[in-house]
């Protein structure tokens, strides 16, 4: 589990560093990274909420709510970004990027909370 948490933590740092620049440079690679980060963080929460029960119940619920929002919003936003990019519609591309940035920021914060729970920092 420590190895898994380390991978999630490094992914969180990478996405977090990208968003510090105020604008995430959205590309196919960064979109995949955000999607992969969600899958990794979801595994941490599954382990911490359902198996080891080290993540507090209210935090588990917060991640479940976020997870539903992510699963609904992320694919649609990625598709909208791709259409906007192909059409060279900078305003639509920026709007999609902002949604993706917010999802990445929220996910990074939840990842830190989940990992801290495994380390005993509730």
C-alpha positions in Angstrom: 0.0 0.0 0.0 2.9 2.4 0.7 4.1 2.0 -2.9 0.6 2.7 -4.2 0.2 5.8 -2.0 3.6 7.0 -3.2 2.5 6.8 -6.8 -0.7 8.7 -6.1 1.3 11.3 -4.1 3.7 11.8 -7.0 0.8 12.1 -9.5 -0.8 14.6 -7.2 2.3 16.7 -7.1 2.7 16.7 -10.8 -0.9 17.8 -11.4 -0.7 20.3 -8.5 2.5 21.8 -9.9 0.9 22.1 -13.3 -2.0 24.1 -11.8 0.3 26.4 -9.9 1.0 28.1 -13.2 -2.6 29.3 -13.1 -3.3 27.6 -16.4 -2.9 24.0 -17.0 -1.3 23.3 -20.3 -4.0 21.0 -21.6 -2.9 18.3 -24.0 -3.8 14.7 -24.6 -1.0 13.8 -22.1 -2.3 16.0 -19.3 -5.9 14.9 -19.9 -4.8 11.2 -19.5 -2.8 12.1 -16.4 -5.9 13.7 -14.7 -7.9 10.6 -15.7 -5.2 8.3 -14.4 -4.9 10.3 -11.2 -8.7 10.0 -10.6 -8.4 6.2 -11.0 -5.5 6.0 -8.6 -7.1 8.2 -6.0 -10.3 6.2 -6.3 -8.4 3.1 -5.4 -6.9 4.8 -2.3 -10.4 5.8 -1.2 -11.8 2.4 -1.9 -9.0 0.8 0.2 -9.3 3.5 2.9 -13.1 3.7 3.1 -14.2 0.1 2.4 -11.3 -2.2 3.4 -9.0 -0.6 6.0 -11.6 2.0 7.1 -8.9 4.6 7.9 -10.5 7.5 6.0 -13.3 9.2 8.0 -16.8 8.5 6.8 -17.5 12.1 6.0 -14.4 12.3 3.8 -15.5 9.1 2.1 -18.8 10.6 1.3 -17.2 13.8 0.0 -15.1 11.7 -2.4 -18.1 9.7 -3.5 -19.9 12.9 -4.4 -16.8 14.2 -6.2 -16.4 10.9 -7.9 -19.9 11.1 -9.4 -19.3 14.7 -10.5 -15.9 13.7 -12.0 -17.4 10.7 -13.9 -20.1 12.9 -15.4 -18.1 16.1 -16.1 -14.7 14.9 -17.1 -15.5 12.9 -20.3 -17.8 15.6 -21.6 -15.3 18.4 -20.8 -12.5 16.5 -22.5 -14.7 16.0 -25.6 -15.7 19.7 -25.6 -12.0 20.7 -25.2 -11.1 18.5 -28.2 -13.8 20.0 -30.4 -12.9 23.5 -29.4 -9.2 22.8 -30.1 -9.9 21.4 -33.5 -12.2 24.4 -34.3 -9.6 26.8 -32.9 -12.3 28.2 -30.6 -10.1 29.8 -27.9 -13.0 30.8 -25.7 -14.5 27.3 -25.6 -11.1 25.8 -25.2 -10.4 28.1 -22.2 -13.8 27.3 -20.6 -13.1 23.5 -20.9 -9.6 24.0 -19.6 -10.9 25.9 -16.5 -13.3 23.0 -15.7 -10.5 20.5 -16.1 -8.2 22.6 -13.9 -10.9 22.8 -11.1 -11.4 19.0 -11.3 -7.6 18.5 -11.1 -7.3 20.9 -8.1 -10.2 19.3 -6.2 -8.8 15.8 -7.0 -5.4 16.8 -5.7 -6.8 18.1 -2.5 -8.8 14.9 -1.9 -5.7 12.8 -2.7 -3.7 14.5 0.0 -6.5 13.9 2.5 -6.7 10.2 1.6 -3.0 9.6 1.7 -2.7 11.5 5.0 -5.4 9.2 6.5 -3.2 6.2 5.7 -0.3 8.0 7.4 -2.4 8.7 10.5 -2.7 12.4 9.9 -6.5 12.8 10.2 
